[in-house]
Amino acid sequence: MAAIFVEPIQGEGGYIVPPPEFHQKLFELAKEFGILFVADEVQSGMGRTGKMMAIEHWGVVPDIIALAKGIASGMPLGATVSQSKVMDWVPGSHASTFGGNPISCRVALTTIELLGEGLIENAARMGSYLLEKLKDLQKRFHLIGDVRGKGLMIGIELVKDRHTKEKAIEERNKIIQACFEKGLLILGAGENVIRFSPPLIITQREADTALSIFEEVLKKVEKTLKSRIAAPKKK
């Protein structure tokens, strides 16, 4: 086996944060058998979780890091980061048609500067604020089965029943659409998770606006769900 690829926090699968010991044990297993440990930081890297790389939360130094998306603030760019002992290819061994775009590279350098000048700290601070507020909503709305994440990479899992953990897929989709109609853009992840992944420049005022819209929509959708459950079934 050449390498193990892992997302520090799972993205499209549902913004799933692993158990505290997961990455460390996986890393130790890789080292035991001479396998490269590759962190896919395309979604979680570049300050998103309140650290430059999400894997830093678990004290692991990967052999290779894959980056894209946030690295150039929306401009098309991807990067492979590694130690010199691993990245020992001769020039020309790896290339791509659009590799080395000078505008995207310039944007990436500016992005890195801005991250170091306060955006990572803002992601950590505003992420903690959003997590706290969303967990308060979880106490009041049974539709929310779980709230999880780090920094500004937050997932809200919706369930019809917290005991059976039946996925609230239809309700999740209705919430996303209703929020969109009220001016709040949110995305789904997995089958029944809503992700909060705002720009790293988000302010508390903007966060409060988003939370207000989300709560308003959540209240309406949960009321509809309760009415449907309470309604007598036709014979």
N, C-alpha and C positions, 0 to 999 in steps of 0.2 A: 504494500500500500504506500503510495507516494505522499498523500496529504489528506488531512481532515479539514473540510470547509465548514465553518459554523458562523451564524450570525450571533453576536453577543446578546442582542435582544431580537427575537424573531419578528420580522416585519410583516409580510403579507399573510403569514400564518395566523396573525391575531395579536401582534404586539405582546408577545409572551416573554416575561422576564424569568430566567432560569433560577433554580435554587442556588443559594450562595456558594455552595461547594462545586457546582457543576463544571464551570470552566477550568478551575484549578485541577480537578481530577482528570478531566479530558486532556488537558495539557500534559499532565504527568504521564498519562497513558501513551500519548503521542511520543513523548521523549523516550519512554522505556523501549519502544519498538522502532525508534529512528524515523518517525513519521513527522512530516512538516505540519505545523498547526497554522491554519490560514483563517484570519478573521475577516468576514465579509462586513465591512463598515459602510457599505453604500448608503444605507438608510440611517444607520445609527452614529456614524462618524461625524467629524467636523463640528464639534460642539453641541450637537443635538441633545445629548443626555446630560449636559452640565460638565462634561470633560471633553478634551479634544477627541479622544476615541472612547467608545463605550466600554471596550474591554478593560480599560484602566480601572473600572469600578471593582474588578475582581483580581487586580494585581498580576495579571498575566501579560507577558510580552510575546506576541505572536512572531512566528518566523516570517510571515507575509501578511500584509494588510491590503485589502482591495477597497478602493475609494472611488466615488463618483457623486453625482447629484450635488450635494451641498458643497463640494470642494470648489466649485466655480459659481456658486450662487445662481444656478439656473442655466448658465452657459454650458454647452456640451463638452464634458471633459471627464476622463477616468484616469486613475493612477494606480500603479502597483508599487507598494512600498515594502522594502525588505532590507535585511542586513547584507553587508558586502559579501559575507561568506556564502550566502545563498544566491544573491544576485551576481553571479560570476559569469554570465553569458558574454560572448564576444559581441562587439557592435554589429548590428544587423540581424541578430538572432530572432528578434521579435520586432514587428512593425505593424502599423495599421494605416489605412488610407488617410484618415483624418488626424493622425497622431501629431502632437506638438503644435497644435493651433496656437499662434502667438497671442491672439486676443483672449482666448479662453485661459491660457497660462497667466496672462497679466491679471485677469479677473481673479484667478485662484490665489495669486500672491497677495492681492488686496484683501481678499476674503480672509486669508490667514492672519493678516495684520489686524483686521477688525475683530476677529475672534479673540486675539490676544489683548485687545484694548477694552474688553468688557462684555462682549457678546456671550462668551462661555459662562461668565458669572451670571449674566442676565437669564440665560437658559436654566441654570441651576436654581436661581431665586424664583423665577416665574413658574418653573416646573413644580417646585415645592408648593407654591401658592395654589396652582390649579389642582394638584393632587389632593390637597387638603379640602378645597371647596367641592371637588367631585366626590370625595369620600363622604362629605356631609350630605350630598345629594343621595348617595347610596343608602344612607340610613333612613331616608324619607321615601325612596322610590324602590319598590320591590322588583321593578323591571331591571334594575342594575344588579347584576350578579357579582361583578368584580370590577375594581378599579386598580390599575397597575401601570408601572412605568418608571422611567428615570428622566429627570430634566423635562424637556419638551417633547418627549416621546411617550405619550400616554394612551393607554387603551382602556375603553369602557365596554365590558362584556355584558350583553343584554340576554336575559333569560325570562321565560314565561313563568317558571317556578324555580325558586332557589334550592328546593330539596331534590327535585328530579333533574335540575339543571337543563331542562328542555330549552333549546336555543330559540330565541325570539328573532328569527330571521326576517319575517315580514315586518315586524315592528321596527327593527333596526333600519330597514330600507325606507320606511315611512318617515322616521325621524330625520334621516339624512336629507330627504326631499323637502320636508317641511322647514328644516333649518335653512336650506338653500333658498327657499322662497322668502325667508325673512332676512336674508343677507349674510348668513353664516355658512361658510364653505367647510364642510367636514367630509372625511372619507371613511369608507368601511375597510375592514381588514378581516380576513377569515370569513366565516359565514355570519357571525352575529356580534362582531366587535366594531365599535366606532373609535376612530383614532383622533386624538387631539395632537396635531404636530404643526403648530403655528410658526411663523418666522421667528428667528432668534431675537429680533428687535421688538417683539411684542411688549406692550406696556400693561400695567395693572388695569388701567381704564379699559383697554381693548379686551383684556381677559374677562373683566366683569361683564362687558357687553355680550361676549360670547357665552358666558355662563348663564346670563339672564335669558337669552334666546333659547339655549339648550334646555333650561329648566321649564320654560313655558311650553315648548314642544313636547318634552318628556311627560309633563303633567297631562296633556291632552291625549297622547298616545296610550298612556297607562290607564287613563279613565276609560278609553274605548275598549282596551283589553279586559278590564274588570267587568265592564258591562256585558261583553260577549261571553265571559265565563259564567256570569251570574244568570244569564238568560236561560229559561227552561228549554230543554232540547225537544224538538218536534218528534212525535212518534211516527 
